[in-house]
Amino acid sequence: MNKNVVVLGAGISGLATALQIQQAGFNVTVLEKNSAPGGSMRTEKSEGFTIDFGPNSGLETTPVIKELVKLTGMEDEFVYANPVGNKRYILKKGELLPLPMGPGTFLKTKLFSTSAKLRLLAEPFVSKSEDGYYQSISQFVKRRLGQEFLDYAINPFVAGVYAGDPSKLSVKSAFPKLYALEENYGGLIKGMIKGAKERKKRQEESKQSAKMFSFKNGMQSFALAISKMLETIEFNAEVQSVKRNNGGYEIKYLKEREQRILKCDAVVSTAPAYTAAKYLGELSGELANHLKSIYYPPVLVLFAGFKKDSVRRKLDGFGYLIPEKERQNHLGAIWSSAIFENRAPEDMAAFTIFVGGARQPNLFEMERERLINLVLKEFTEAMKIQGKPAFLKSKFWEKAIPQYNIGYVEHEKFFAKFEEENKGLFLSGNYRGGISLGDCVKNSKLVAEKVINYLSK
C-alpha cells in the first residue's frame, strides 16, 4: 500500500497508534518535537534509583497492552506490582488510614463515621439526576453517597488521578463509566454488579480490579521499545502548520533550523491540546479555541530517597492521598520502591510526592526551595521518617494533565464534528477518551482502526 500517514507526537497515544497503522501495511512517519519518545513518560536513572517523573505505572484494563508488549518483545521487562500495592491510605488528622476495599473492612474503618456508612447503604434508593449531563463529580457523589464519602474518598482520589478539583471536573467526561452506571442502571451498586458481566464479555477489566504493571527499567522503556519498531520517526521536529493539499494534507515543520514539508493521505494529531492548537489553527480557528481552552494545571513531582532504617512505618501499600480538608501542601505520595523492584538501592526506600494540581496551582507563587522544604516536612511527619532525604530530584510540569471540566462535552462534540468535516484528520491523545495509560492504549486501537478504514476505502 502506498498510502502515507503522519502521526504528530510520540507520546504513548501517538506511538501505539503509529505502530498499529504500520502493522496494517501503511507508510507511517512520526514527528516529535522532543529528543526522545514517551511524552509525559519520563524515566531517569541516577545513583541506583529508577525515577518515573510521569506515569509510575499502568492498569491492565485492555488486552491491547499485552498485545503491544508482545509485539515489541518487552515480555521480560513487563512486571506486575507487588500485591501490597493494592492497599491505599488516606491521611486523616495526621494518621494514615487504609481505604477499605471490601464490605468487612468498610464496616470496621475509622475513615468514615457511622452515619457516613449508613448513608452509603442508602445509595441504591437515590433517584437518578435529571441534569447529570452538566454535573460535577462533587455534585454527583454528594447526591449519591454523601458529603463525607466525597471528602475522604473521592476528593483525594480525584487529586491522585487528575491532580484535579472534583467541584470542577465533569462526571460525564472525566468519569464516564461512573456516569453510565447511573444512566444505564439507575445506581452505582446495581451498575457495578451488572456492568462486571458486560466487561467480561468485552475482555476488559475495571480499573478497580485490573492488575497494576510497569517495566523493569521504568515506564519510558515501553515508549522506547515501540519507537524502535517504527520505520520512520523524526525527533526534534517542531510542527508549524497542517494544511489541506490535493485531497490529503501538507505538514510544515522545523528541524535543525530548516523548514521541511511532508505530504500525506492522513494525519493523526496526538500532541497535547495546547500544542495542537498552534499548528491546527490555520485549518480552523474554532478548533484552536476549543483546544486552547482545555486547562492543564501545574504539578511538581518530587522523587525522594531515604535510608530504610530512617522510615519508622511499614511500607505495606501503594502510598497515600490527602483530602483537601486536611489542608496540606502536597496531594499525596507513592511508595515507589515498595511497589516495584529495581527502583532504589538495597538499603534505600524511594518515594514519589505530588504537589499542586488544579487544587493548589497558587503554591507555585512560593519560592521553590521553601515549597519543597514545606512538603518534605509534611511528608516525613506523615510517614514517621527521621532526617532529610539522602537523594532528591524534582520535575516541574507547567502543564500536566488535561482537566475534563464541566462543559467538556461541548469540546467532545466539536472534535467529532471537526473530524467529520475534515476527512483524513484524526484528533487523539489524553484529552480525548481518558487520561490514563490504559485509556490511551485502548483508544490508540480505535483510532488506528479508523485510519485504516479511511485509507482502505
C-alpha positions in Angstrom: 0.0 0.0 0.0 1.4 3.4 -0.9 -0.8 5.4 1.4 1.1 7.7 3.8 0.2 8.6 7.3 1.8 11.2 9.6 1.4 10.9 13.3 2.1 14.1 15.3 3.5 13.4 18.8 5.5 10.4 20.1 3.7 10.0 23.5 2.1 6.6 24.1 -1.0 7.6 22.1 1.0 8.5 19.0 3.4 5.6 19.3 0.8 2.9 19.8 -1.4 4.3 17.0 1.5 4.6 14.6 2.7 1.0 15.2 -0.8 -0.4 14.6 -1.2 1.5 11.4 2.3 0.4 10.2 1.4 -3.2 11.0 -1.6 -2.9 8.7 0.9 -2.1 5.8 0.7 1.7 5.5 3.7 4.1 5.5 3.9 6.0 8.7 6.0 8.9 9.8 6.0 10.1 13.4 7.1 13.7 14.2 8.1 14.5 17.7 9.3 17.9 19.0 11.4 16.5 21.8 14.6 14.5 21.5 13.2 11.2 22.9 9.9 9.4 22.7 7.4 9.0 25.6 5.7 12.4 26.0 4.9 12.5 29.8 6.6 9.1 30.2 9.9 10.4 31.6 12.3 7.9 33.2 15.7 8.8 34.6 18.4 6.7 36.3 20.6 8.2 38.9 22.7 6.8 41.8 21.0 3.4 41.6 17.4 4.9 41.5 14.9 4.5 38.7 12.8 7.6 38.6 9.5 8.0 36.8 8.5 11.7 36.6 5.3 10.9 34.6 3.2 7.8 34.9 4.6 5.5 37.6 2.6 2.5 36.5 -0.4 1.4 34.4 -3.5 -0.7 34.9 -4.0 -3.6 32.6 -7.6 -2.6 31.6 -7.3 -3.7 27.9 -5.8 -6.7 26.1 -4.2 -4.2 23.7 -1.5 -3.5 26.3 -0.2 -7.1 26.3 -0.5 -7.2 22.5 1.9 -4.3 22.2 4.2 -5.7 24.9 4.5 -9.0 22.9 4.9 -7.2 19.6 7.8 -5.1 20.9 9.5 -8.0 22.7 9.0 -6.4 26.1 7.7 -9.6 27.9 10.8 -10.0 30.1 10.7 -6.3 31.0 7.0 -6.3 31.9 6.3 -6.6 35.7 3.3 -6.7 37.8 3.2 -4.7 41.1 3.9 -6.1 44.5 0.4 -7.2 45.9 1.0 -4.7 48.7 0.2 -2.1 46.1 -3.5 -3.0 46.4 -3.6 -1.3 49.8 -4.1 2.5 49.7 -4.0 5.0 52.5 -5.8 8.3 53.2 -4.4 10.9 55.5 -6.9 12.0 58.2 -6.0 14.1 61.2 -2.3 13.3 60.8 -2.9 9.5 60.6 -2.7 7.2 57.6 -5.8 5.1 57.5 -6.3 2.3 54.9 -9.0 2.9 52.4 -11.5 0.0 52.9 -11.5 -2.4 49.9 -14.4 -4.6 50.9 -17.6 -4.8 53.0 -15.9 -6.1 56.0 -13.1 -3.5 56.2 -15.6 -0.8 55.3 -17.8 -1.6 58.3 -14.7 -1.5 60.6 -12.8 1.5 59.2 -12.2 4.7 61.2 -12.0 6.6 57.9 -15.8 7.1 57.9 -18.3 7.8 60.6 -21.3 5.5 61.3 -23.6 8.0 59.7 -21.5 8.1 56.6 -21.5 4.2 56.4 -25.3 4.2 56.7 -25.6 6.9 54.1 -23.6 4.7 51.6 -26.0 1.8 52.2 -28.8 4.1 51.0 -27.2 4.6 47.6 -29.5 2.1 45.7 -32.5 4.1 46.7 -31.2 7.5 45.4 -33.1 8.6 42.3 -31.3 9.5 39.0 -30.4 13.1 38.4 -32.3 15.0 35.7 -29.3 17.2 35.0 -26.4 14.7 35.0 -25.0 15.9 31.7 -23.5 19.1 33.2 -22.9 17.8 36.7 -19.5 17.9 38.6 -18.1 14.8 40.2 -18.6 16.6 43.6 -22.4 17.1 42.9 -22.8 13.6 41.7 -21.0 11.9 44.7 -22.6 14.1 47.3 -26.1 13.3 45.9 -25.5 9.6 45.7 -23.0 8.9 48.5 -23.0 11.8 50.9 -20.6 14.6 51.9 -18.2 12.5 54.0 -17.6 10.0 51.2 -16.9 12.9 48.9 -14.4 14.5 51.3 -12.5 11.4 52.3 -12.7 9.1 49.3 -13.5 10.9 46.1 -11.7 14.2 46.7 -8.3 12.6 47.4 -8.9 10.0 44.6 -9.5 12.8 42.1 -6.3 14.6 43.3 -4.4 11.3 42.7 -5.7 10.6 39.2 -6.2 14.0 37.7 -4.4 16.3 40.1 -7.9 17.8 39.8 -10.7 19.6 41.6 -13.8 17.5 41.9 -16.1 20.6 42.1 -14.9 21.4 38.5 -14.5 18.1 36.8 -17.4 16.8 34.8 -18.7 13.4 35.9 -19.8 12.6 32.4 -16.5 13.4 30.7 -13.9 12.7 33.5 -15.7 9.6 34.9 -17.9 8.3 32.1 -18.2 4.8 33.5 -19.4 6.2 36.8 -21.9 8.4 34.9 -23.0 5.4 32.8 -23.7 3.3 35.9 -26.4 5.8 37.0 -27.7 6.4 33.4 -27.9 2.8 32.4 -28.7 1.0 35.7 -30.1 3.7 37.9 -27.4 3.4 40.6 -23.8 2.7 41.3 -24.1 -0.5 43.3 -26.6 -2.1 40.9 -24.5 -0.9 37.9 -21.2 -2.4 39.3 -22.8 -5.8 39.6 -24.4 -5.8 36.1 -21.5 -3.9 34.5 -19.0 -6.6 35.6 -20.8 -9.1 33.4 -20.6 -6.8 30.4 -16.9 -6.1 30.8 -16.2 -9.8 31.0 -17.8 -10.2 27.5 -15.6 -7.4 26.2 -12.4 -8.9 27.8 -11.9 -5.7 29.7 -11.1 -5.1 33.4 -12.5 -2.4 35.6 -9.9 0.0 37.0 -10.7 -1.4 40.4 -9.8 -5.0 39.6 -7.2 -4.5 36.8 -3.6 -5.5 37.6 -1.0 -2.8 38.1 2.1 -3.0 35.9 5.3 -1.3 35.0 8.6 -2.2 33.3 11.9 -3.1 35.0 13.6 -0.1 33.6 10.8 2.3 34.1 7.7 3.4 32.0 9.6 5.2 29.3 11.3 1.9 28.3 7.9 0.9 26.8 7.8 4.0 24.7 11.4 3.5 23.6 10.6 -0.1 22.5 7.7 0.9 20.4 9.6 3.8 18.8 12.3 1.3 17.7 9.7 -0.7 15.9 8.7 2.3 13.7 10.3 2.6 10.3 10.3 6.5 10.4 10.3 8.7 13.4 11.9 12.1 13.5 12.8 13.8 16.8 13.5 17.5 17.4 10.8 18.1 14.7 8.5 21.0 15.7 5.3 21.1 13.7 4.3 24.6 12.5 1.2 24.0 10.4 -1.2 21.4 8.9 -3.0 22.3 5.7 -5.2 20.5 3.2 -3.4 19.5 0.0 -5.0 17.8 -3.0 -7.3 15.6 -1.0 -4.6 15.0 1.6 -2.6 17.1 4.0 0.6 19.1 4.0 2.7 19.4 7.2 5.3 22.1 7.7 7.8 21.5 10.5 11.2 22.8 11.7 14.1 20.5 12.1 17.7 21.7 12.6 16.6 25.3 11.9 15.4 24.1 8.5 11.7 24.2 7.4 10.6 20.9 5.9 7.4 19.7 4.3 5.6 16.3 4.4 2.6 15.4 2.3 0.3 12.6 3.3 -3.1 11.0 2.9 -4.0 11.1 6.6 -2.8 12.9 9.8 -3.2 11.8 13.4 -2.6 14.6 15.9 -1.8 13.2 19.4 0.1 16.2 20.8 -1.3 18.0 23.9 -4.3 20.2 23.1 -2.4 23.5 23.7 0.3 22.3 21.3 -2.1 21.1 18.7 -3.9 24.4 18.8 -0.8 26.1 17.4 -0.4 24.0 14.3 -4.1 23.3 13.6 -5.2 27.0 13.9 -5.0 27.6 10.1 -7.4 24.8 9.5 -9.9 26.0 12.0 -9.8 29.0 14.4 -12.8 27.5 16.3 -10.9 24.2 16.7 -7.9 26.1 18.1 -10.1 27.9 20.6 -11.6 24.6 21.9 -8.1 23.2 22.2 -6.6 26.2 23.9 -9.4 26.4 26.5 -8.6 22.9 27.9 -6.9 23.5 31.3 -3.7 21.7 32.2 -2.7 22.6 35.8 0.9 22.7 37.0 2.3 19.8 39.0 5.6 19.4 40.8 6.9 15.9 41.2 9.4 15.2 43.9 11.4 11.9 44.0 13.0 11.3 47.4 15.2 8.5 48.6 15.6 7.8 52.3 17.7 5.2 54.2 15.4 2.3 55.0 16.3 2.4 58.7 15.0 6.0 58.9 11.5 5.0 57.9 9.5 4.2 61.0 6.5 2.7 59.4 5.8 -0.4 57.4 5.7 0.2 53.6 2.7 -2.0 53.0 0.8 -0.2 50.4 0.8 1.8 47.2 1.0 5.1 49.0 -1.4 7.7 50.4 -3.6 10.5 49.2 -4.6 13.7 51.0 -8.2 15.1 51.2 -8.5 18.8 50.6 -10.0 19.2 54.1 -6.6 18.2 55.6 -5.0 21.4 54.3 -1.6 20.1 53.3 0.8 21.4 50.7 1.0 18.1 48.8 -1.6 15.9 47.1 -0.1 12.5 48.2 2.8 10.2 47.7 3.6 6.9 46.0 5.8 4.4 47.8 7.7 3.6 44.6 10.3 1.1 45.9 7.6 -0.9 47.8 5.5 -1.4 44.7 8.2 -2.3 42.1 11.7 -3.7 42.4 14.7 -2.0 40.9 13.5 1.4 41.9 16.1 2.1 44.6 19.4 0.7 46.0 19.0 -2.2 48.5 19.4 0.0 51.6 17.1 2.8 50.4 13.4 3.4 50.1 12.1 5.6 47.3 9.0 7.8 47.2 7.3 10.0 44.6 5.5 13.0 46.0 3.0 15.2 44.1 2.4 18.9 44.6 0.0 21.5 43.2 -2.5 20.5 40.5 -5.9 22.2 40.0 -6.5 22.1 43.7 -3.5 24.3 44.6 -1.9 26.0 41.5 -1.1 29.1 43.5 1.5 27.1 45.5 4.0 27.8 42.7 3.9 31.5 43.5 6.0 30.5 46.5 9.8 30.3 46.3 10.6 26.8 45.1 13.0 25.7 47.8 10.7 26.9 50.5 7.8 24.9 49.0 9.9 21.8 48.7 11.0 22.1 52.3 7.4 22.5 53.5 6.3 19.5 51.5 9.2 17.3 52.8 8.3 18.3 56.4 4.7 17.3 55.9 5.7 14.0 54.2 8.3 12.9 56.8 5.8 13.6 59.6 3.1 11.6 57.9 5.5 8.7 57.2 7.3 8.9 60.5 10.7 9.3 58.8 13.6 10.8 60.6 16.0 13.1 58.9 16.3 14.5 55.4 16.3 12.6 52.1 19.6 11.1 51.1 18.6 11.6 47.4 16.2 14.2 45.9 15.3 15.1 42.4 12.3 17.0 41.0 10.5 17.9 37.8 8.0 20.7 37.3 5.3 20.1 34.8 3.9 23.6 33.9 1.0 21.9 32.1 0.5 18.4 33.5 -2.9 16.7 33.0 -5.9 17.8 30.9 -8.9 18.6 33.1 -12.2 17.3 31.8 -14.1 20.1 33.5 -17.9 20.8 33.4 -18.9 21.6 29.8 -16.2 19.4 28.4 -18.9 17.6 26.5 -19.0 20.6 24.2 -15.3 20.1 23.3 -16.0 16.4 22.6 -18.9 17.2 20.3 -16.9 19.8 18.4 -13.9 17.4 17.9 -16.2 14.8 16.5 -17.8 17.4 14.2 -14.4 18.7 13.1 -13.2 15.1 12.1 -16.4 14.6 10.2 -15.8 17.8 8.2 -12.1 17.2 7.7 -11.8 13.6 6.5 -8.4 12.1 7.0 -7.5 14.2 10.0 -7.9 12.5 13.4 -7.6 14.1 16.9 -6.2 11.9 19.6 -4.2 12.0 22.8 -5.1 12.0 26.5 -7.5 15.0 26.1 -9.9 12.5 24.4 -11.3 9.4 25.8 -9.4 9.3 29.1 -6.0 10.3 30.6 -4.6 7.0 31.9 -2.1 4.9 30.0 -4.7 2.1 29.7 -7.2 4.6 28.2 -4.6 5.9 25.8 -3.6 2.4 24.6 -7.2 1.3 24.2 -8.0 4.5 22.2 -4.9 4.0 20.1 -6.5 0.9 18.6 -9.8 2.6 18.0 -8.0 5.5 16.2 -5.8 3.2 14.2 -8.8 1.2 13.0 -10.5 4.5 11.9 -7.4 5.5 10.0 -7.0 2.1 8.4 -10.7 2.0 7.4 -10.5 5.5 5.9 -7.4 4.7 3.8 -8.8 1.3 2.7 -11.9 2.9 1.1 
